[in-house]
């Protein structure tokens, strides 16, 4: 292995520290999970609606769980967005109002 002449000027411990920081940054970048798209959230909402039993207040927790199991970062997905997508799917007759939260329309 040939060494770069510029690297021979650096002390070994400083070079090792720099390379460790670069490796850590590279690992950190790879570990980032993608944000879910609207379609990803809609698929999770539809699946959650089919399998959910319980109080509607607990429904978003199941959606978050499904998204995280699929490898998505859910930190920016709000409860309001989940309910908005649920309402949209019910209005378009993609899913039935399994939770009974839409009322008579």
N, CA, C and O atoms as a GROMACS GRO file, in nm:
protein
  420
    1UNK      N    1   0.084  -0.117   0.000
    1UNK     CA    2   0.000   0.000   0.000
    1UNK      C    3   0.090   0.124   0.000
    1UNK      O    4   0.178   0.136   0.084
    2UNK      N    5   0.068   0.213  -0.092
    2UNK     CA    6   0.146   0.336  -0.097
    2UNK      C    7   0.075   0.443  -0.017
    2UNK      O    8  -0.048   0.452  -0.019
    3UNK      N    9   0.150   0.522   0.051
    3UNK     CA   10   0.093   0.627   0.133
    3UNK      C   11   0.102   0.760   0.060
    3UNK      O   12   0.197   0.786  -0.014
    4UNK      N   13   0.004   0.839   0.082
    4UNK     CA   14   0.001   0.974   0.028
    4UNK      C   15   0.110   1.054   0.101
    4UNK      O   16   0.118   1.048   0.223
    5UNK      N   17   0.195   1.130   0.028
    5UNK     CA   18   0.302   1.206   0.094
    5UNK      C   19   0.249   1.307   0.195
    5UNK      O   20   0.316   1.337   0.294
    6UNK      N   21   0.129   1.360   0.173
    6UNK     CA   22   0.074   1.455   0.268
    6UNK      C   23   0.037   1.387   0.399
    6UNK      O   24   0.045   1.449   0.505
    7UNK      N   25  -0.004   1.261   0.392
    7UNK     CA   26  -0.040   1.189   0.513
    7UNK      C   27   0.081   1.155   0.599
    7UNK      O   28   0.067   1.135   0.720
    8UNK      N   29   0.199   1.147   0.538
    8UNK     CA   30   0.318   1.115   0.616
    8UNK      C   31   0.359   1.230   0.707
    8UNK      O   32   0.436   1.210   0.801
    9UNK      N   33   0.309   1.350   0.681
    9UNK     CA   34   0.340   1.466   0.763
    9UNK      C   35   0.258   1.464   0.893
    9UNK      O   36   0.304   1.513   0.996
   10UNK      N   37   0.138   1.407   0.888
   10UNK     CA   38   0.051   1.400   1.005
   10UNK      C   39   0.100   1.296   1.104
   10UNK      O   40   0.147   1.190   1.063
   11UNK      N   41   0.089   1.324   1.231
   11UNK     CA   42   0.120   1.220   1.330
   11UNK      C   43   0.018   1.106   1.320
   11UNK      O   44  -0.097   1.128   1.284
   12UNK      N   45   0.062   0.986   1.351
   12UNK     CA   46  -0.024   0.867   1.338
   12UNK      C   47  -0.151   0.878   1.421
   12UNK      O   48  -0.259   0.841   1.373
   13UNK      N   49  -0.141   0.929   1.544
   13UNK     CA   50  -0.260   0.936   1.630
   13UNK      C   51  -0.362   1.037   1.576
   13UNK      O   52  -0.482   1.014   1.587
   14UNK      N   53  -0.316   1.148   1.518
   14UNK     CA   54  -0.407   1.246   1.460
   14UNK      C   55  -0.477   1.188   1.338
   14UNK      O   56  -0.596   1.209   1.318
   15UNK      N   57  -0.403   1.115   1.256
   15UNK     CA   58  -0.460   1.051   1.138
   15UNK      C   59  -0.564   0.948   1.179
   15UNK      O   60  -0.671   0.940   1.119
   16UNK      N   61  -0.534   0.869   1.282
   16UNK     CA   62  -0.626   0.768   1.331
   16UNK      C   63  -0.756   0.834   1.381
   16UNK      O   64  -0.866   0.784   1.355
   17UNK      N   65  -0.742   0.946   1.453
   17UNK     CA   66  -0.860   1.017   1.504
   17UNK      C   67  -0.948   1.068   1.391
   17UNK      O   68  -1.071   1.056   1.396
   18UNK      N   69  -0.886   1.124   1.289
   18UNK     CA   70  -0.961   1.176   1.174
   18UNK      C   71  -1.035   1.062   1.103
   18UNK      O   72  -1.152   1.077   1.067
   19UNK      N   73  -0.966   0.950   1.084
   19UNK     CA   74  -1.029   0.836   1.017
   19UNK      C   75  -1.143   0.778   1.099
   19UNK      O   76  -1.243   0.733   1.043
   20UNK      N   77  -1.130   0.778   1.231
   20UNK     CA   78  -1.238   0.728   1.317
   20UNK      C   79  -1.360   0.818   1.307
   20UNK      O   80  -1.473   0.769   1.303
   21UNK      N   81  -1.339   0.948   1.304
   21UNK     CA   82  -1.451   1.042   1.291
   21UNK      C   83  -1.521   1.022   1.157
   21UNK      O   84  -1.644   1.024   1.150
   22UNK      N   85  -1.444   1.004   1.050
   22UNK     CA   86  -1.504   0.981   0.919
   22UNK      C   87  -1.584   0.852   0.917
   22UNK      O   88  -1.694   0.847   0.861
   23UNK      N   89  -1.531   0.747   0.979
   23UNK     CA   90  -1.604   0.620   0.985
   23UNK      C   91  -1.734   0.635   1.064
   23UNK      O   92  -1.837   0.581   1.024
   24UNK      N   93  -1.728   0.709   1.174
   24UNK     CA   94  -1.848   0.731   1.256
   24UNK      C   95  -1.953   0.808   1.176
   24UNK      O   96  -2.072   0.774   1.181
   25UNK      N   97  -1.911   0.910   1.104
   25UNK     CA   98  -2.004   0.987   1.021
   25UNK      C   99  -2.067   0.900   0.913
   25UNK      O  100  -2.186   0.911   0.884
   26UNK      N  101  -1.986   0.815   0.853
   26UNK     CA  102  -2.036   0.725   0.749
   26UNK      C  103  -2.139   0.628   0.807
   26UNK      O  104  -2.243   0.603   0.745
   27UNK      N  105  -2.111   0.573   0.924
   27UNK     CA  106  -2.206   0.482   0.989
   27UNK      C  107  -2.334   0.554   1.026
   27UNK      O  108  -2.443   0.498   1.009
   28UNK      N  109  -2.323   0.675   1.074
   28UNK     CA  110  -2.440   0.752   1.115
   28UNK      C  111  -2.529   0.782   0.994
   28UNK      O  112  -2.652   0.775   1.005
   29UNK      N  113  -2.470   0.814   0.881
   29UNK     CA  114  -2.548   0.842   0.760
   29UNK      C  115  -2.624   0.719   0.714
   29UNK      O  116  -2.739   0.729   0.671
   30UNK      N  117  -2.560   0.604   0.721
   30UNK     CA  118  -2.625   0.480   0.677
   30UNK      C  119  -2.738   0.440   0.770
   30UNK      O  120  -2.832   0.373   0.726
   31UNK      N  121  -2.731   0.479   0.896
   31UNK     CA  122  -2.831   0.434   0.992
   31UNK      C  123  -2.958   0.520   0.989
   31UNK      O  124  -3.055   0.487   1.057
   32UNK      N  125  -2.958   0.626   0.913
   32UNK     CA  126  -3.078   0.710   0.906
   32UNK      C  127  -3.190   0.634   0.837
   32UNK      O  128  -3.171   0.570   0.734
   33UNK      N  129  -3.306   0.645   0.897
   33UNK     CA  130  -3.423   0.580   0.837
   33UNK      C  131  -3.496   0.681   0.749
   33UNK      O  132  -3.496   0.801   0.779
   34UNK      N  133  -3.556   0.636   0.641
   34UNK     CA  134  -3.625   0.729   0.551
   34UNK      C  135  -3.756   0.778   0.612
   34UNK      O  136  -3.816   0.712   0.697
   35UNK      N  137  -3.800   0.894   0.566
   35UNK     CA  138  -3.930   0.947   0.607
   35UNK      C  139  -4.038   0.874   0.528
   35UNK      O  140  -4.018   0.845   0.410
   36UNK      N  141  -4.151   0.845   0.589
   36UNK     CA  142  -4.258   0.780   0.513
   36UNK      C  143  -4.326   0.880   0.421
   36UNK      O  144  -4.347   0.996   0.457
   37UNK      N  145  -4.362   0.836   0.302
   37UNK     CA  146  -4.437   0.919   0.210
   37UNK      C  147  -4.584   0.914   0.248
   37UNK      O  148  -4.624   0.837   0.336
   38UNK      N  149  -4.664   0.996   0.183
   38UNK     CA  150  -4.808   0.995   0.209
   38UNK      C  151  -4.866   0.857   0.178
   38UNK      O  152  -4.954   0.808   0.249
   39UNK      N  153  -4.817   0.797   0.073
   39UNK     CA  154  -4.865   0.664   0.035
   39UNK      C  155  -4.828   0.560   0.142
   39UNK      O  156  -4.909   0.474   0.174
   40UNK      N  157  -4.707   0.568   0.195
   40UNK     CA  158  -4.664   0.477   0.301
   40UNK      C  159  -4.755   0.489   0.424
   40UNK      O  160  -4.795   0.390   0.483
   41UNK      N  161  -4.786   0.613   0.459
   41UNK     CA  162  -4.872   0.637   0.575
   41UNK      C  163  -5.013   0.584   0.546
   41UNK      O  164  -5.075   0.523   0.632
   42UNK      N  165  -5.063   0.608   0.424
   42UNK     CA  166  -5.196   0.561   0.387
   42UNK      C  167  -5.204   0.408   0.393
   42UNK      O  168  -5.304   0.353   0.439
   43UNK      N  169  -5.101   0.340   0.346
   43UNK     CA  170  -5.099   0.194   0.352
   43UNK      C  171  -5.099   0.146   0.497
   43UNK      O  172  -5.167   0.049   0.530
   44UNK      N  173  -5.023   0.213   0.582
   44UNK     CA  174  -5.019   0.176   0.724
   44UNK      C  175  -5.153   0.204   0.791
   44UNK      O  176  -5.198   0.125   0.875
   45UNK      N  177  -5.217   0.314   0.756
   45UNK     CA  178  -5.349   0.347   0.813
   45UNK      C  179  -5.451   0.243   0.770
   45UNK      O  180  -5.530   0.197   0.852
   46UNK      N  181  -5.451   0.205   0.643
   46UNK     CA  182  -5.547   0.105   0.594
   46UNK      C  183  -5.525  -0.029   0.662
   46UNK      O  184  -5.621  -0.095   0.702
   47UNK      N  185  -5.401  -0.070   0.677
   47UNK     CA  186  -5.372  -0.197   0.745
   47UNK      C  187  -5.411  -0.189   0.892
   47UNK      O  188  -5.470  -0.283   0.946
   48UNK      N  189  -5.378  -0.078   0.956
   48UNK     CA  190  -5.411  -0.062   1.098
   48UNK      C  191  -5.562  -0.062   1.119
   48UNK      O  192  -5.611  -0.118   1.218
   49UNK      N  193  -5.636   0.000   1.028
   49UNK     CA  194  -5.781   0.004   1.041
   49UNK      C  195  -5.841  -0.137   1.034
   49UNK      O  196  -5.940  -0.165   1.102
   50UNK      N  197  -5.783  -0.223   0.954
   50UNK     CA  198  -5.834  -0.360   0.941
   50UNK      C  199  -5.806  -0.445   1.064
   50UNK      O  200  -5.885  -0.533   1.097
   51UNK      N  201  -5.693  -0.421   1.133
   51UNK     CA  202  -5.655  -0.508   1.243
   51UNK      C  203  -5.676  -0.447   1.381
   51UNK      O  204  -5.655  -0.514   1.482
   52UNK      N  205  -5.718  -0.320   1.388
   52UNK     CA  206  -5.726  -0.250   1.516
   52UNK      C  207  -5.855  -0.281   1.590
   52UNK      O  208  -5.964  -0.279   1.534
   53UNK      N  209  -5.838  -0.310   1.719
   53UNK     CA  210  -5.950  -0.322   1.811
   53UNK      C  211  -5.914  -0.242   1.934
   53UNK      O  212  -5.807  -0.262   1.992
   54UNK      N  213  -5.999  -0.152   1.973
   54UNK     CA  214  -5.971  -0.072   2.091
   54UNK      C  215  -6.030   0.067   2.075
   54UNK      O  216  -6.110   0.093   1.986
   55UNK      N  217  -5.988   0.155   2.163
   55UNK     CA  218  -6.036   0.293   2.161
   55UNK      C  219  -5.965   0.369   2.049
   55UNK      O  220  -5.845   0.351   2.029
   56UNK      N  221  -6.038   0.455   1.977
   56UNK     CA  222  -5.977   0.530   1.866
   56UNK      C  223  -5.856   0.614   1.905
   56UNK      O  224  -5.771   0.642   1.820
   57UNK      N  225  -5.846   0.654   2.032
   57UNK     CA  226  -5.730   0.733   2.075
   57UNK      C  227  -5.600   0.654   2.062
   57UNK      O  228  -5.492   0.714   2.052
   58UNK      N  229  -5.608   0.522   2.062
   58UNK     CA  230  -5.489   0.437   2.054
   58UNK      C  231  -5.453   0.401   1.910
   58UNK      O  232  -5.349   0.340   1.885
   59UNK      N  233  -5.538   0.438   1.816
   59UNK     CA  234  -5.517   0.404   1.676
   59UNK      C  235  -5.386   0.458   1.618
   59UNK      O  236  -5.313   0.384   1.553
   60UNK      N  237  -5.353   0.587   1.641
   60UNK     CA  238  -5.225   0.639   1.585
   60UNK      C  239  -5.103   0.562   1.635
   60UNK      O  240  -5.005   0.550   1.562
   61UNK      N  241  -5.108   0.512   1.758
   61UNK     CA  242  -4.994   0.435   1.810
   61UNK      C  243  -4.969   0.311   1.726
   61UNK      O  244  -4.854   0.275   1.701
   62UNK      N  245  -5.076   0.245   1.681
   62UNK     CA  246  -5.061   0.128   1.595
   62UNK      C  247  -5.003   0.167   1.460
   62UNK      O  248  -4.920   0.095   1.404
   63UNK      N  249  -5.046   0.280   1.406
   63UNK     CA  250  -4.993   0.328   1.278
   63UNK      C  251  -4.844   0.356   1.291
   63UNK      O  252  -4.765   0.318   1.204
   64UNK      N  253  -4.805   0.424   1.400
   64UNK     CA  254  -4.662   0.449   1.423
   64UNK      C  255  -4.585   0.318   1.430
   64UNK      O  256  -4.478   0.306   1.370
   65UNK      N  257  -4.639   0.221   1.502
   65UNK     CA  258  -4.572   0.092   1.517
   65UNK      C  259  -4.553   0.024   1.381
   65UNK      O  260  -4.445  -0.029   1.352
   66UNK      N  261  -4.657   0.025   1.298
   66UNK     CA  262  -4.647  -0.038   1.166
   66UNK      C  263  -4.542   0.031   1.079
   66UNK      O  264  -4.466  -0.035   1.009
   67UNK      N  265  -4.539   0.164   1.084
   67UNK     CA  266  -4.440   0.239   1.005
   67UNK      C  267  -4.299   0.210   1.054
   67UNK      O  268  -4.208   0.192   0.973
   68UNK      N  269  -4.280   0.205   1.184
   68UNK     CA  270  -4.147   0.177   1.238
   68UNK      C  271  -4.102   0.035   1.204
   68UNK      O  272  -3.984   0.012   1.178
   69UNK      N  273  -4.196  -0.060   1.205
   69UNK     CA  274  -4.162  -0.197   1.167
   69UNK      C  275  -4.117  -0.205   1.021
   69UNK      O  276  -4.039  -0.293   0.984
   70UNK      N  277  -4.167  -0.114   0.940
   70UNK     CA  278  -4.128  -0.110   0.798
   70UNK      C  279  -4.001  -0.029   0.777
   70UNK      O  280  -3.957  -0.012   0.664
   71UNK      N  281  -3.942   0.022   0.885
   71UNK     CA  282  -3.813   0.090   0.876
   71UNK      C  283  -3.820   0.239   0.855
   71UNK      O  284  -3.720   0.299   0.814
   72UNK      N  285  -3.933   0.302   0.881
   72UNK     CA  286  -3.947   0.446   0.861
   72UNK      C  287  -3.923   0.523   0.990
   72UNK      O  288  -3.944   0.472   1.100
   73UNK      N  289  -3.880   0.647   0.974
   73UNK     CA  290  -3.866   0.741   1.085
   73UNK      C  291  -4.001   0.811   1.101
   73UNK      O  292  -4.050   0.874   1.007
   74UNK      N  293  -4.061   0.800   1.219
   74UNK     CA  294  -4.196   0.854   1.240
   74UNK      C  295  -4.197   0.982   1.321
   74UNK      O  296  -4.304   1.030   1.359
   75UNK      N  297  -4.083   1.038   1.347
   75UNK     CA  298  -4.075   1.158   1.431
   75UNK      C  299  -4.150   1.278   1.375
   75UNK      O  300  -4.191   1.365   1.452
   76UNK      N  301  -4.168   1.286   1.246
   76UNK     CA  302  -4.236   1.400   1.185
   76UNK      C  303  -4.378   1.370   1.142
   76UNK      O  304  -4.446   1.456   1.085
   77UNK      N  305  -4.425   1.248   1.168
   77UNK     CA  306  -4.563   1.211   1.133
   77UNK      C  307  -4.651   1.249   1.252
   77UNK      O  308  -4.632   1.198   1.362
   78UNK      N  309  -4.747   1.337   1.228
   78UNK     CA  310  -4.832   1.384   1.338
   78UNK      C  311  -4.961   1.303   1.345
   78UNK      O  312  -5.003   1.238   1.248
   79UNK      N  313  -5.023   1.308   1.461
   79UNK     CA  314  -5.152   1.242   1.481
   79UNK      C  315  -5.256   1.305   1.389
   79UNK      O  316  -5.341   1.235   1.334
   80UNK      N  317  -5.249   1.436   1.372
   80UNK     CA  318  -5.343   1.506   1.284
   80UNK      C  319  -5.331   1.455   1.140
   80UNK      O  320  -5.431   1.440   1.070
   81UNK      N  321  -5.210   1.429   1.095
   81UNK     CA  322  -5.188   1.379   0.960
   81UNK      C  323  -5.245   1.238   0.945
   81UNK      O  324  -5.304   1.205   0.842
   82UNK      N  325  -5.226   1.155   1.047
   82UNK     CA  326  -5.281   1.019   1.044
   82UNK      C  327  -5.432   1.023   1.033
   82UNK      O  328  -5.491   0.952   0.951
   83UNK      N  329  -5.496   1.106   1.116
   83UNK     CA  330  -5.644   1.114   1.112
   83UNK      C  331  -5.692   1.177   0.981
   83UNK      O  332  -5.798   1.139   0.930
   84UNK      N  333  -5.617   1.270   0.926
   84UNK     CA  334  -5.656   1.330   0.798
   84UNK      C  335  -5.652   1.226   0.686
   84UNK      O  336  -5.740   1.224   0.601
   85UNK      N  337  -5.551   1.142   0.686
   85UNK     CA  338  -5.540   1.036   0.585
   85UNK      C  339  -5.650   0.932   0.607
   85UNK      O  340  -5.708   0.882   0.511
   86UNK      N  341  -5.678   0.900   0.734
   86UNK     CA  342  -5.786   0.806   0.764
   86UNK      C  343  -5.919   0.859   0.707
   86UNK      O  344  -5.992   0.786   0.640
   87UNK      N  345  -5.948   0.987   0.734
   87UNK     CA  346  -6.071   1.049   0.687
   87UNK      C  347  -6.078   1.048   0.534
   87UNK      O  348  -6.183   1.019   0.476
   88UNK      N  349  -5.967   1.079   0.470
   88UNK     CA  350  -5.962   1.079   0.324
   88UNK      C  351  -5.990   0.939   0.266
   88UNK      O  352  -6.063   0.925   0.168
   89UNK      N  353  -5.930   0.838   0.328
   89UNK     CA  354  -5.950   0.700   0.281
   89UNK      C  355  -6.094   0.656   0.300
   89UNK      O  356  -6.148   0.583   0.216
   90UNK      N  357  -6.158   0.698   0.408
   90UNK     CA  358  -6.298   0.663   0.431
   90UNK      C  359  -6.386   0.734   0.328
   90UNK      O  360  -6.477   0.673   0.273
   91UNK      N  361  -6.360   0.862   0.302
   91UNK     CA  362  -6.441   0.938   0.206
   91UNK      C  363  -6.428   0.884   0.065
   91UNK      O  364  -6.524   0.890  -0.013
   92UNK      N  365  -6.311   0.831   0.030
   92UNK     CA  366  -6.290   0.774  -0.104
   92UNK      C  367  -6.331   0.628  -0.111
   92UNK      O  368  -6.312   0.563  -0.214
   93UNK      N  369  -6.388   0.576  -0.002
   93UNK     CA  370  -6.433   0.436   0.008
   93UNK      C  371  -6.320   0.336  -0.014
   93UNK      O  372  -6.344   0.225  -0.063
   94UNK      N  373  -6.200   0.374   0.022
   94UNK     CA  374  -6.088   0.280   0.018
   94UNK      C  375  -6.099   0.186   0.137
   94UNK      O  376  -6.074   0.066   0.125
   95UNK      N  377  -6.137   0.241   0.252
   95UNK     CA  378  -6.163   0.161   0.371
   95UNK      C  379  -6.297   0.203   0.428
   95UNK      O  380  -6.346   0.313   0.402
   96UNK      N  381  -6.356   0.115   0.507
   96UNK     CA  382  -6.479   0.149   0.579
   96UNK      C  383  -6.439   0.223   0.707
   96UNK      O  384  -6.324   0.216   0.751
   97UNK      N  385  -6.535   0.291   0.766
   97UNK     CA  386  -6.508   0.360   0.892
   97UNK      C  387  -6.514   0.258   1.005
   97UNK      O  388  -6.610   0.252   1.082
   98UNK      N  389  -6.408   0.177   1.013
   98UNK     CA  390  -6.401   0.070   1.112
   98UNK      C  391  -6.407   0.122   1.254
   98UNK      O  392  -6.458   0.054   1.343
   99UNK      N  393  -6.356   0.242   1.277
   99UNK     CA  394  -6.349   0.297   1.410
   99UNK      C  395  -6.473   0.373   1.451
   99UNK      O  396  -6.492   0.406   1.568
  100UNK      N  397  -6.557   0.402   1.355
  100UNK     CA  398  -6.681   0.475   1.384
  100UNK      C  399  -6.659   0.618   1.428
  100UNK      O  400  -6.736   0.671   1.507
  101UNK      N  401  -6.556   0.682   1.377
  101UNK     CA  402  -6.526   0.819   1.418
  101UNK      C  403  -6.577   0.923   1.320
  101UNK      O  404  -6.574   1.043   1.350
  102UNK      N  405  -6.623   0.881   1.204
  102UNK     CA  406  -6.666   0.976   1.102
  102UNK      C  407  -6.810   1.022   1.125
  102UNK      O  408  -6.847   1.132   1.083
  103UNK      N  409  -6.890   0.942   1.191
  103UNK     CA  410  -7.030   0.980   1.215
  103UNK      C  411  -7.111   0.966   1.088
  103UNK      O  412  -7.061   0.920   0.985
  104UNK      N  413  -7.236   1.005   1.095
  104UNK     CA  414  -7.326   0.998   0.979
  104UNK      C  415  -7.298   1.116   0.888
  104UNK      O  416  -7.292   1.230   0.933
  105UNK      N  417  -7.281   1.089   0.761
  105UNK     CA  418  -7.255   1.195   0.663
  105UNK      C  419  -7.347   1.179   0.547
  105UNK      O  420  -7.342   1.259   0.453
   0.00000   0.00000   0.00000
